[in-house]
Amino acid sequence: VFIPETTQQDVFSEVKPFIQSALDGENVCLMAYGQTGSGKTFTMEGQSMKYSKEMDINEDSGIIPRSIKFMFQEFEKIKVLNQSITLKFACIEIYNETICDLLSGQSSAGDNQQQGCLLYTSDAADDLLCVDL
């Protein structure tokens, strides 16, 4: 739990060791949980932006863009060593029982008509089914 005056950089500094663990081969999951309007989306995404290795990070950038930037910086170091790396990175939002892919560049899960949104539903046996991948 962070106080309201906490900066995005402060939050990222707290989670950066987890990002490094992912680069070291561990499975990592970061989750923001809380009431509507408590700042989860801003903490994770920051200002709306397109995610790429060339993106500019500013004081409002959230955990996701900072993590992507950090990983690409680390990849450059690995390339010098002639080593290869494979990383699977997913960012999802669960809103009203709908899962939305935050890296698709589409709107939030509140607008489930957008293509690129990962929609999940439960069948009679309570198994998860993937729809519109």
N, CA, C and O atoms as a GROMACS GRO file, in nm:
protein
  532
    1VAL      N    1   0.086  -0.117   0.000
    1VAL     CA    2   0.000   0.000   0.000
    1VAL      C    3   0.090   0.123   0.000
    1VAL      O    4   0.185   0.133   0.078
    2PHE      N    5   0.058   0.215  -0.090
    2PHE     CA    6   0.137   0.337  -0.103
    2PHE      C    7   0.054   0.458  -0.062
    2PHE      O    8  -0.068   0.459  -0.078
    3ILE      N    9   0.121   0.559  -0.010
    3ILE     CA   10   0.051   0.682   0.026
    3ILE      C   11   0.023   0.762  -0.101
    3ILE      O   12   0.090   0.741  -0.202
    4PRO      N   13  -0.074   0.854  -0.098
    4PRO     CA   14  -0.110   0.929  -0.220
    4PRO      C   15   0.005   1.008  -0.282
    4PRO      O   16   0.004   1.031  -0.402
    5GLU      N   17   0.102   1.049  -0.204
    5GLU     CA   18   0.213   1.129  -0.256
    5GLU      C   19   0.321   1.045  -0.325
    5GLU      O   20   0.418   1.100  -0.378
    6THR      N   21   0.304   0.914  -0.326
    6THR     CA   22   0.402   0.825  -0.388
    6THR      C   23   0.407   0.850  -0.539
    6THR      O   24   0.303   0.861  -0.604
    7THR      N   25   0.527   0.859  -0.593
    7THR     CA   26   0.543   0.882  -0.737
    7THR      C   27   0.540   0.749  -0.812
    7THR      O   28   0.558   0.642  -0.753
    8GLN      N   29   0.519   0.758  -0.942
    8GLN     CA   30   0.522   0.638  -1.027
    8GLN      C   31   0.661   0.574  -1.020
    8GLN      O   32   0.672   0.451  -1.020
    9GLN      N   33   0.767   0.654  -1.013
    9GLN     CA   34   0.902   0.600  -1.002
    9GLN      C   35   0.920   0.524  -0.871
    9GLN      O   36   0.983   0.418  -0.869
   10ASP      N   37   0.864   0.576  -0.762
   10ASP     CA   38   0.871   0.507  -0.633
   10ASP      C   39   0.806   0.369  -0.641
   10ASP      O   40   0.861   0.271  -0.591
   11VAL      N   41   0.689   0.363  -0.703
   11VAL     CA   42   0.618   0.236  -0.716
   11VAL      C   43   0.700   0.140  -0.802
   11VAL      O   44   0.717   0.023  -0.766
   12PHE      N   45   0.752   0.188  -0.915
   12PHE     CA   46   0.831   0.101  -1.001
   12PHE      C   47   0.955   0.050  -0.929
   12PHE      O   48   0.994  -0.065  -0.948
   13SER      N   49   1.018   0.134  -0.848
   13SER     CA   50   1.136   0.090  -0.773
   13SER      C   51   1.103  -0.028  -0.682
   13SER      O   52   1.187  -0.115  -0.659
   14GLU      N   53   0.981  -0.030  -0.630
   14GLU     CA   54   0.938  -0.140  -0.544
   14GLU      C   55   0.916  -0.270  -0.621
   14GLU      O   56   0.941  -0.378  -0.568
   15VAL      N   57   0.869  -0.260  -0.746
   15VAL     CA   58   0.838  -0.381  -0.823
   15VAL      C   59   0.950  -0.422  -0.919
   15VAL      O   60   0.946  -0.532  -0.974
   16LYS      N   61   1.048  -0.336  -0.939
   16LYS     CA   62   1.157  -0.366  -1.032
   16LYS      C   63   1.228  -0.498  -1.002
   16LYS      O   64   1.264  -0.568  -1.096
   17PRO      N   65   1.250  -0.535  -0.876
   17PRO     CA   66   1.312  -0.666  -0.851
   17PRO      C   67   1.230  -0.784  -0.907
   17PRO      O   68   1.286  -0.886  -0.945
   18PHE      N   69   1.098  -0.768  -0.912
   18PHE     CA   70   1.015  -0.874  -0.971
   18PHE      C   71   1.036  -0.882  -1.122
   18PHE      O   72   1.038  -0.990  -1.180
   19ILE      N   73   1.052  -0.766  -1.186
   19ILE     CA   74   1.078  -0.763  -1.330
   19ILE      C   75   1.212  -0.829  -1.357
   19ILE      O   76   1.227  -0.905  -1.453
   20GLN      N   77   1.312  -0.800  -1.273
   20GLN     CA   78   1.443  -0.863  -1.288
   20GLN      C   79   1.431  -1.015  -1.269
   20GLN      O   80   1.497  -1.091  -1.340
   21SER      N   81   1.349  -1.058  -1.176
   21SER     CA   82   1.328  -1.202  -1.156
   21SER      C   83   1.270  -1.267  -1.280
   21SER      O   84   1.306  -1.380  -1.315
   22ALA      N   85   1.178  -1.196  -1.348
   22ALA     CA   86   1.123  -1.249  -1.473
   22ALA      C   87   1.233  -1.264  -1.577
   22ALA      O   88   1.237  -1.364  -1.648
   23LEU      N   89   1.321  -1.167  -1.585
   23LEU     CA   90   1.433  -1.175  -1.679
   23LEU      C   91   1.531  -1.286  -1.642
   23LEU      O   92   1.602  -1.338  -1.728
   24ASP      N   93   1.533  -1.322  -1.514
   24ASP     CA   94   1.619  -1.430  -1.467
   24ASP      C   95   1.556  -1.567  -1.485
   24ASP      O   96   1.616  -1.669  -1.451
   25GLY      N   97   1.433  -1.570  -1.539
   25GLY     CA   98   1.369  -1.697  -1.570
   25GLY      C   99   1.254  -1.737  -1.480
   25GLY      O  100   1.195  -1.843  -1.500
   26GLU      N  101   1.221  -1.656  -1.384
   26GLU     CA  102   1.110  -1.686  -1.294
   26GLU      C  103   0.977  -1.644  -1.357
   26GLU      O  104   0.973  -1.552  -1.438
   27ASN      N  105   0.870  -1.709  -1.318
   27ASN     CA  106   0.736  -1.665  -1.356
   27ASN      C  107   0.693  -1.557  -1.257
   27ASN      O  108   0.705  -1.576  -1.136
   28VAL      N  109   0.645  -1.446  -1.307
   28VAL     CA  110   0.610  -1.332  -1.222
   28VAL      C  111   0.471  -1.282  -1.258
   28VAL      O  112   0.434  -1.278  -1.375
   29CYS      N  113   0.396  -1.244  -1.157
   29CYS     CA  114   0.265  -1.184  -1.176
   29CYS      C  115   0.256  -1.062  -1.084
   29CYS      O  116   0.274  -1.074  -0.963
   30LEU      N  117   0.227  -0.946  -1.142
   30LEU     CA  118   0.201  -0.826  -1.063
   30LEU      C  119   0.054  -0.794  -1.076
   30LEU      O  120  -0.001  -0.798  -1.187
   31MET      N  121  -0.011  -0.763  -0.965
   31MET     CA  122  -0.155  -0.740  -0.968
   31MET      C  123  -0.188  -0.614  -0.889
   31MET      O  124  -0.138  -0.594  -0.778
   32ALA      N  125  -0.273  -0.532  -0.946
   32ALA     CA  126  -0.326  -0.415  -0.876
   32ALA      C  127  -0.471  -0.447  -0.842
   32ALA      O  128  -0.549  -0.485  -0.930
   33TYR      N  129  -0.508  -0.430  -0.716
   33TYR     CA  130  -0.642  -0.466  -0.671
   33TYR      C  131  -0.694  -0.354  -0.584
   33TYR      O  132  -0.620  -0.299  -0.502
   34GLY      N  133  -0.820  -0.320  -0.601
   34GLY     CA  134  -0.878  -0.218  -0.514
   34GLY      C  135  -1.009  -0.164  -0.568
   34GLY      O  136  -1.060  -0.210  -0.670
   35GLN      N  137  -1.061  -0.068  -0.497
   35GLN     CA  138  -1.188  -0.006  -0.532
   35GLN      C  139  -1.181   0.070  -0.663
   35GLN      O  140  -1.073   0.111  -0.706
   36THR      N  141  -1.296   0.087  -0.726
   36THR     CA  142  -1.306   0.171  -0.845
   36THR      C  143  -1.258   0.311  -0.810
   36THR      O  144  -1.297   0.367  -0.708
   37GLY      N  145  -1.173   0.367  -0.896
   37GLY     CA  146  -1.124   0.503  -0.875
   37GLY      C  147  -1.006   0.514  -0.780
   37GLY      O  148  -0.966   0.624  -0.745
   38SER      N  149  -0.949   0.401  -0.739
   38SER     CA  150  -0.839   0.407  -0.642
   38SER      C  151  -0.702   0.423  -0.708
   38SER      O  152  -0.602   0.438  -0.638
   39GLY      N  153  -0.696   0.420  -0.841
   39GLY     CA  154  -0.569   0.446  -0.909
   39GLY      C  155  -0.499   0.324  -0.965
   39GLY      O  156  -0.382   0.333  -1.002
   40LYS      N  157  -0.566   0.212  -0.973
   40LYS     CA  158  -0.503   0.089  -1.024
   40LYS      C  159  -0.456   0.104  -1.167
   40LYS      O  160  -0.342   0.072  -1.199
   41THR      N  161  -0.543   0.153  -1.254
   41THR     CA  162  -0.508   0.167  -1.396
   41THR      C  163  -0.396   0.268  -1.414
   41THR      O  164  -0.303   0.243  -1.490
   42PHE      N  165  -0.403   0.380  -1.345
   42PHE     CA  166  -0.297   0.480  -1.356
   42PHE      C  167  -0.165   0.424  -1.306
   42PHE      O  168  -0.060   0.448  -1.366
   43THR      N  169  -0.168   0.348  -1.197
   43THR     CA  170  -0.045   0.288  -1.144
   43THR      C  171   0.016   0.191  -1.244
   43THR      O  172   0.137   0.189  -1.263
   44MET      N  173  -0.068   0.111  -1.308
   44MET     CA  174  -0.016   0.011  -1.402
   44MET      C  175   0.020   0.070  -1.537
   44MET      O  176   0.123   0.035  -1.594
   45GLU      N  177  -0.063   0.160  -1.590
   45GLU     CA  178  -0.041   0.212  -1.725
   45GLU      C  179   0.018   0.353  -1.727
   45GLU      O  180   0.100   0.383  -1.814
   46GLY      N  181  -0.021   0.437  -1.636
   46GLY     CA  182   0.017   0.577  -1.643
   46GLY      C  183  -0.065   0.645  -1.751
   46GLY      O  184  -0.182   0.612  -1.769
   47GLN      N  185  -0.004   0.738  -1.822
   47GLN     CA  186  -0.075   0.804  -1.931
   47GLN      C  187  -0.089   0.708  -2.047
   47GLN      O  188  -0.007   0.617  -2.065
   48SER      N  189  -0.193   0.727  -2.125
   48SER     CA  190  -0.218   0.643  -2.240
   48SER      C  191  -0.103   0.656  -2.339
   48SER      O  192  -0.064   0.767  -2.375
   49MET      N  193  -0.050   0.543  -2.383
   49MET     CA  194   0.062   0.546  -2.477
   49MET      C  195   0.071   0.414  -2.553
   49MET      O  196   0.016   0.313  -2.511
   50LYS      N  197   0.140   0.418  -2.664
   50LYS     CA  198   0.168   0.297  -2.741
   50LYS      C  199   0.294   0.234  -2.683
   50LYS      O  200   0.394   0.303  -2.663
   51TYR      N  201   0.289   0.106  -2.656
   51TYR     CA  202   0.402   0.037  -2.596
   51TYR      C  203   0.501  -0.009  -2.702
   51TYR      O  204   0.464  -0.080  -2.795
   52SER      N  205   0.626   0.032  -2.687
   52SER     CA  206   0.732  -0.012  -2.777
   52SER      C  207   0.865   0.013  -2.707
   52SER      O  208   0.871   0.082  -2.605
   53LYS      N  209   0.972  -0.044  -2.762
   53LYS     CA  210   1.102  -0.023  -2.698
   53LYS      C  211   1.152   0.120  -2.714
   53LYS      O  212   1.242   0.161  -2.641
   54GLU      N  213   1.095   0.195  -2.808
   54GLU     CA  214   1.137   0.334  -2.830
   54GLU      C  215   1.057   0.434  -2.746
   54GLU      O  216   1.082   0.554  -2.756
   55MET      N  217   0.962   0.389  -2.667
   55MET     CA  218   0.874   0.482  -2.598
   55MET      C  219   0.950   0.569  -2.498
   55MET      O  220   1.051   0.528  -2.440
   56ASP      N  221   0.900   0.688  -2.480
   56ASP     CA  222   0.956   0.780  -2.383
   56ASP      C  223   0.889   0.757  -2.249
   56ASP      O  224   0.767   0.742  -2.240
   57ILE      N  225   0.968   0.753  -2.146
   57ILE     CA  226   0.917   0.738  -2.010
   57ILE      C  227   0.918   0.876  -1.945
   57ILE      O  228   1.019   0.947  -1.949
   58ASN      N  229   0.806   0.912  -1.884
   58ASN     CA  230   0.800   1.039  -1.812
   58ASN      C  231   0.751   1.012  -1.670
   58ASN      O  232   0.730   0.897  -1.632
   59GLU      N  233   0.733   1.117  -1.592
   59GLU     CA  234   0.698   1.101  -1.451
   59GLU      C  235   0.563   1.033  -1.430
   59GLU      O  236   0.538   0.977  -1.324
   60ASP      N  237   0.475   1.038  -1.531
   60ASP     CA  238   0.343   0.975  -1.519
   60ASP      C  239   0.338   0.833  -1.575
   60ASP      O  240   0.234   0.768  -1.566
   61SER      N  241   0.447   0.784  -1.633
   61SER     CA  242   0.448   0.649  -1.688
   61SER      C  243   0.432   0.546  -1.577
   61SER      O  244   0.494   0.558  -1.471
   62GLY      N  245   0.348   0.446  -1.602
   62GLY     CA  246   0.318   0.346  -1.500
   62GLY      C  247   0.412   0.227  -1.504
   62GLY      O  248   0.515   0.228  -1.571
   63ILE      N  249   0.375   0.124  -1.430
   63ILE     CA  250   0.456   0.004  -1.417
   63ILE      C  251   0.474  -0.066  -1.552
   63ILE      O  252   0.585  -0.111  -1.583
   64ILE      N  253   0.370  -0.075  -1.633
   64ILE     CA  254   0.379  -0.148  -1.760
   64ILE      C  255   0.481  -0.084  -1.854
   64ILE      O  256   0.574  -0.152  -1.897
   65PRO      N  257   0.468   0.045  -1.888
   65PRO     CA  258   0.568   0.102  -1.980
   65PRO      C  259   0.709   0.104  -1.920
   65PRO      O  260   0.807   0.083  -1.993
   66ARG      N  261   0.721   0.128  -1.792
   66ARG     CA  262   0.854   0.126  -1.729
   66ARG      C  263   0.914  -0.014  -1.734
   66ARG      O  264   1.035  -0.029  -1.755
   67SER      N  265   0.831  -0.115  -1.714
   67SER     CA  266   0.880  -0.253  -1.719
   67SER      C  267   0.926  -0.290  -1.859
   67SER      O  268   1.031  -0.352  -1.877
   68ILE      N  269   0.847  -0.252  -1.959
   68ILE     CA  270   0.883  -0.281  -2.097
   68ILE      C  271   1.015  -0.212  -2.132
   68ILE      O  272   1.103  -0.272  -2.192
   69LYS      N  273   1.027  -0.087  -2.096
   69LYS     CA  274   1.150  -0.012  -2.123
   69LYS      C  275   1.270  -0.078  -2.054
   69LYS      O  276   1.376  -0.095  -2.115
   70PHE      N  277   1.252  -0.116  -1.928
   70PHE     CA  278   1.359  -0.181  -1.852
   70PHE      C  279   1.399  -0.313  -1.919
   70PHE      O  280   1.518  -0.343  -1.932
   71MET      N  281   1.300  -0.392  -1.961
   71MET     CA  282   1.331  -0.521  -2.023
   71MET      C  283   1.408  -0.502  -2.154
   71MET      O  284   1.504  -0.576  -2.180
   72PHE      N  285   1.369  -0.406  -2.236
   72PHE     CA  286   1.441  -0.382  -2.361
   72PHE      C  287   1.584  -0.334  -2.334
   72PHE      O  288   1.676  -0.368  -2.408
   73GLN      N  289   1.603  -0.255  -2.228
   73GLN     CA  290   1.739  -0.213  -2.193
   73GLN      C  291   1.823  -0.334  -2.152
   73GLN      O  292   1.940  -0.344  -2.188
   74GLU      N  293   1.762  -0.426  -2.078
   74GLU     CA  294   1.834  -0.546  -2.037
   74GLU      C  295   1.861  -0.637  -2.157
   74GLU      O  296   1.965  -0.702  -2.163
   75PHE      N  297   1.767  -0.642  -2.252
   75PHE     CA  298   1.787  -0.724  -2.373
   75PHE      C  299   1.909  -0.676  -2.450
   75PHE      O  300   1.984  -0.758  -2.504
   76GLU      N  301   1.931  -0.545  -2.455
   76GLU     CA  302   2.048  -0.491  -2.525
   76GLU      C  303   2.177  -0.542  -2.460
   76GLU      O  304   2.273  -0.572  -2.530
   77LYS      N  305   2.178  -0.552  -2.328
   77LYS     CA  306   2.296  -0.605  -2.257
   77LYS      C  307   2.316  -0.753  -2.290
   77LYS      O  308   2.430  -0.798  -2.307
   78ILE      N  309   2.208  -0.827  -2.299
   78ILE     CA  310   2.215  -0.970  -2.328
   78ILE      C  311   2.264  -0.994  -2.471
   78ILE      O  312   2.340  -1.087  -2.496
   79LYS      N  313   2.220  -0.910  -2.564
   79LYS     CA  314   2.262  -0.925  -2.704
   79LYS      C  315   2.414  -0.916  -2.718
   79LYS      O  316   2.473  -0.985  -2.800
   80VAL      N  317   2.476  -0.830  -2.638
   80VAL     CA  318   2.621  -0.815  -2.642
   80VAL      C  319   2.691  -0.946  -2.604
   80VAL      O  320   2.801  -0.973  -2.651
   81LEU      N  321   2.627  -1.025  -2.521
   81LEU     CA  322   2.684  -1.152  -2.476
   81LEU      C  323   2.654  -1.267  -2.572
   81LEU      O  324   2.689  -1.382  -2.544
   82ASN      N  325   2.591  -1.236  -2.684
   82ASN     CA  326   2.552  -1.338  -2.784
   82ASN      C  327   2.460  -1.443  -2.724
   82ASN      O  328   2.467  -1.560  -2.763
   83GLN      N  329   2.375  -1.406  -2.634
   83GLN     CA  330   2.277  -1.495  -2.576
   83GLN      C  331   2.140  -1.461  -2.631
   83GLN      O  332   2.113  -1.347  -2.667
   84SER      N  333   2.054  -1.561  -2.636
   84SER     CA  334   1.917  -1.535  -2.681
   84SER      C  335   1.824  -1.539  -2.561
   84SER      O  336   1.854  -1.598  -2.458
   85ILE      N  337   1.710  -1.473  -2.577
   85ILE     CA  338   1.612  -1.468  -2.470
   85ILE      C  339   1.472  -1.469  -2.532
   85ILE      O  340   1.448  -1.406  -2.634
   86THR      N  341   1.383  -1.540  -2.468
   86THR     CA  342   1.243  -1.540  -2.508
   86THR      C  343   1.162  -1.501  -2.385
   86THR      O  344   1.181  -1.555  -2.276
   87LEU      N  345   1.072  -1.407  -2.403
   87LEU     CA  346   0.991  -1.358  -2.292
   87LEU      C  347   0.846  -1.346  -2.338
   87LEU      O  348   0.818  -1.291  -2.444
   88LYS      N  349   0.758  -1.398  -2.260
   88LYS     CA  350   0.615  -1.380  -2.285
   88LYS      C  351   0.564  -1.280  -2.182
   88LYS      O  352   0.582  -1.299  -2.062
   89PHE      N  353   0.501  -1.175  -2.231
   89PHE     CA  354   0.459  -1.063  -2.146
   89PHE      C  355   0.312  -1.036  -2.175
   89PHE      O  356   0.275  -1.007  -2.289
   90ALA      N  357   0.230  -1.044  -2.075
   90ALA     CA  358   0.088  -1.017  -2.093
   90ALA      C  359   0.043  -0.918  -1.987
   90ALA      O  360   0.087  -0.922  -1.872
   91CYS      N  361  -0.045  -0.829  -2.027
   91CYS     CA  362  -0.105  -0.733  -1.935
   91CYS      C  363  -0.255  -0.736  -1.959
   91CYS      O  364  -0.302  -0.707  -2.069
   92ILE      N  365  -0.328  -0.773  -1.857
   92ILE     CA  366  -0.472  -0.783  -1.872
   92ILE      C  367  -0.544  -0.702  -1.765
   92ILE      O  368  -0.490  -0.676  -1.657
   93GLU      N  369  -0.665  -0.663  -1.797
   93GLU     CA  370  -0.753  -0.595  -1.703
   93GLU      C  371  -0.878  -0.679  -1.691
   93GLU      O  372  -0.935  -0.722  -1.791
   94ILE      N  373  -0.922  -0.704  -1.569
   94ILE     CA  374  -1.048  -0.774  -1.546
   94ILE      C  375  -1.148  -0.670  -1.497
   94ILE      O  376  -1.128  -0.607  -1.393
   95TYR      N  377  -1.255  -0.653  -1.573
   95TYR     CA  378  -1.356  -0.554  -1.539
   95TYR      C  379  -1.492  -0.613  -1.571
   95TYR      O  380  -1.517  -0.654  -1.684
   96ASN      N  381  -1.580  -0.618  -1.473
   96ASN     CA  382  -1.714  -0.678  -1.491
   96ASN      C  383  -1.706  -0.816  -1.555
   96ASN      O  384  -1.780  -0.846  -1.650
   97GLU      N  385  -1.617  -0.900  -1.503
   97GLU     CA  386  -1.600  -1.038  -1.548
   97GLU      C  387  -1.555  -1.049  -1.693
   97GLU      O  388  -1.574  -1.154  -1.755
   98THR      N  389  -1.496  -0.944  -1.748
   98THR     CA  390  -1.441  -0.945  -1.883
   98THR      C  391  -1.292  -0.920  -1.873
   98THR      O  392  -1.248  -0.831  -1.800
   99ILE      N  393  -1.214  -0.999  -1.946
   99ILE     CA  394  -1.069  -0.983  -1.947
   99ILE      C  395  -1.030  -0.912  -2.076
   99ILE      O  396  -1.070  -0.954  -2.185
  100CYS      N  397  -0.953  -0.805  -2.063
  100CYS     CA  398  -0.910  -0.726  -2.178
  100CYS      C  399  -0.758  -0.724  -2.186
  100CYS      O  400  -0.690  -0.705  -2.084
  101ASP      N  401  -0.705  -0.744  -2.305
  101ASP     CA  402  -0.562  -0.738  -2.330
  101ASP      C  403  -0.519  -0.592  -2.336
  101ASP      O  404  -0.556  -0.521  -2.430
  102LEU      N  405  -0.442  -0.546  -2.239
  102LEU     CA  406  -0.402  -0.406  -2.234
  102LEU      C  407  -0.292  -0.372  -2.334
  102LEU      O  408  -0.267  -0.254  -2.360
  103LEU      N  409  -0.226  -0.471  -2.390
  103LEU     CA  410  -0.121  -0.445  -2.487
  103LEU      C  411  -0.173  -0.441  -2.630
  103LEU      O  412  -0.096  -0.419  -2.723
  104SER      N  413  -0.303  -0.463  -2.648
  104SER     CA  414  -0.359  -0.467  -2.783
  104SER      C  415  -0.376  -0.329  -2.844
  104SER      O  416  -0.397  -0.316  -2.965
  105GLY      N  417  -0.368  -0.225  -2.762
  105GLY     CA  418  -0.388  -0.090  -2.813
  105GLY      C  419  -0.535  -0.052  -2.824
  105GLY      O  420  -0.568   0.054  -2.876
  106GLN      N  421  -0.623  -0.138  -2.775
  106GLN     CA  422  -0.766  -0.112  -2.780
  106GLN      C  423  -0.809  -0.043  -2.652
  106GLN      O  424  -0.728  -0.021  -2.561
  107SER      N  425  -0.935  -0.009  -2.645
  107SER     CA  426  -0.986   0.057  -2.525
  107SER      C  427  -0.996  -0.041  -2.409
  107SER      O  428  -0.965  -0.159  -2.425
  108SER      N  429  -1.038   0.006  -2.295
  108SER     CA  430  -1.045  -0.076  -2.175
  108SER      C  431  -1.152  -0.183  -2.186
  108SER      O  432  -1.232  -0.184  -2.280
  109ALA      N  433  -1.152  -0.273  -2.089
  109ALA     CA  434  -1.246  -0.384  -2.089
  109ALA      C  435  -1.390  -0.338  -2.079
  109ALA      O  436  -1.482  -0.414  -2.113
  110GLY      N  437  -1.413  -0.216  -2.035
  110GLY     CA  438  -1.548  -0.164  -2.028
  110GLY      C  439  -1.614  -0.157  -2.165
  110GLY      O  440  -1.737  -0.152  -2.174
  111ASP      N  441  -1.536  -0.156  -2.271
  111ASP     CA  442  -1.587  -0.154  -2.408
  111ASP      C  443  -1.549  -0.287  -2.473
  111ASP      O  444  -1.450  -0.295  -2.545
  112ASN      N  445  -1.627  -0.390  -2.447
  112ASN     CA  446  -1.591  -0.524  -2.493
  112ASN      C  447  -1.620  -0.549  -2.641
  112ASN      O  448  -1.609  -0.662  -2.687
  113GLN      N  449  -1.658  -0.446  -2.715
  113GLN     CA  450  -1.682  -0.459  -2.858
  113GLN      C  451  -1.553  -0.442  -2.938
  113GLN      O  452  -1.552  -0.472  -3.058
  114GLN      N  453  -1.446  -0.395  -2.876
  114GLN     CA  454  -1.322  -0.369  -2.946
  114GLN      C  455  -1.253  -0.501  -2.982
  114GLN      O  456  -1.247  -0.592  -2.900
  115GLN      N  457  -1.200  -0.511  -3.105
  115GLN     CA  458  -1.122  -0.628  -3.142
  115GLN      C  459  -0.992  -0.623  -3.065
  115GLN      O  460  -0.943  -0.515  -3.031
  116GLY      N  461  -0.936  -0.739  -3.037
  116GLY     CA  462  -0.814  -0.746  -2.960
  116GLY      C  463  -0.840  -0.768  -2.813
  116GLY      O  464  -0.748  -0.800  -2.738
  117CYS      N  465  -0.962  -0.751  -2.770
  117CYS     CA  466  -0.998  -0.776  -2.632
  117CYS      C  467  -1.013  -0.926  -2.612
  117CYS      O  468  -1.082  -0.992  -2.689
  118LEU      N  469  -0.949  -0.979  -2.510
  118LEU     CA  470  -0.961  -1.120  -2.479
  118LEU      C  471  -1.083  -1.141  -2.391
  118LEU      O  472  -1.086  -1.094  -2.277
  119LEU      N  473  -1.181  -1.210  -2.442
  119LEU     CA  474  -1.303  -1.233  -2.366
  119LEU      C  475  -1.305  -1.376  -2.314
  119LEU      O  476  -1.281  -1.470  -2.391
  120TYR      N  477  -1.331  -1.393  -2.188
  120TYR     CA  478  -1.339  -1.525  -2.127
  120TYR      C  479  -1.479  -1.543  -2.069
  120TYR      O  480  -1.541  -1.448  -2.022
  121THR      N  481  -1.524  -1.664  -2.075
  121THR     CA  482  -1.652  -1.695  -2.015
  121THR      C  483  -1.642  -1.830  -1.949
  121THR      O  484  -1.547  -1.904  -1.975
  122SER      N  485  -1.734  -1.864  -1.867
  122SER     CA  486  -1.732  -1.991  -1.795
  122SER      C  487  -1.844  -2.080  -1.849
  122SER      O  488  -1.958  -2.034  -1.866
  123ASP      N  489  -1.812  -2.208  -1.875
  123ASP     CA  490  -1.916  -2.300  -1.920
  123ASP      C  491  -1.983  -2.364  -1.799
  123ASP      O  492  -1.955  -2.329  -1.685
  124ALA      N  493  -2.072  -2.459  -1.824
  124ALA     CA  494  -2.150  -2.521  -1.715
  124ALA      C  495  -2.060  -2.591  -1.613
  124ALA      O  496  -2.096  -2.600  -1.496
  125ALA      N  497  -1.943  -2.641  -1.656
  125ALA     CA  498  -1.854  -2.709  -1.565
  125ALA      C  499  -1.757  -2.613  -1.497
  125ALA      O  500  -1.662  -2.656  -1.430
  126ASP      N  501  -1.780  -2.483  -1.514
  126ASP     CA  502  -1.695  -2.379  -1.457
  126ASP      C  503  -1.552  -2.383  -1.510
  126ASP      O  504  -1.460  -2.337  -1.443
  127ASP      N  505  -1.534  -2.438  -1.631
  127ASP     CA  506  -1.404  -2.431  -1.697
  127ASP      C  507  -1.398  -2.301  -1.775
  127ASP      O  508  -1.500  -2.256  -1.828
  128LEU      N  509  -1.281  -2.241  -1.784
  128LEU     CA  510  -1.267  -2.117  -1.860
  128LEU      C  511  -1.256  -2.148  -2.009
  128LEU      O  512  -1.182  -2.238  -2.049
  129LEU      N  513  -1.328  -2.075  -2.087
  129LEU     CA  514  -1.324  -2.089  -2.232
  129LEU      C  515  -1.272  -1.959  -2.290
  129LEU      O  516  -1.312  -1.851  -2.247
  130CYS      N  517  -1.184  -1.967  -2.389
  130CYS     CA  518  -1.131  -1.848  -2.455
  130CYS      C  519  -1.216  -1.815  -2.576
  130CYS      O  520  -1.249  -1.904  -2.655
  131VAL      N  521  -1.250  -1.690  -2.591
  131VAL     CA  522  -1.331  -1.644  -2.704
  131VAL      C  523  -1.260  -1.526  -2.768
  131VAL      O  524  -1.207  -1.441  -2.697
  132ASP      N  525  -1.257  -1.520  -2.901
  132ASP     CA  526  -1.201  -1.407  -2.974
  132ASP      C  527  -1.054  -1.381  -2.943
  132ASP      O  528  -1.015  -1.268  -2.913
  133LEU      N  529  -0.973  -1.484  -2.950
  133LEU     CA  530  -0.830  -1.464  -2.937
  133LEU      C  531  -0.782  -1.412  -3.067
  133LEU      O  532  -0.662  -1.386  -3.082
   0.00000   0.00000   0.00000
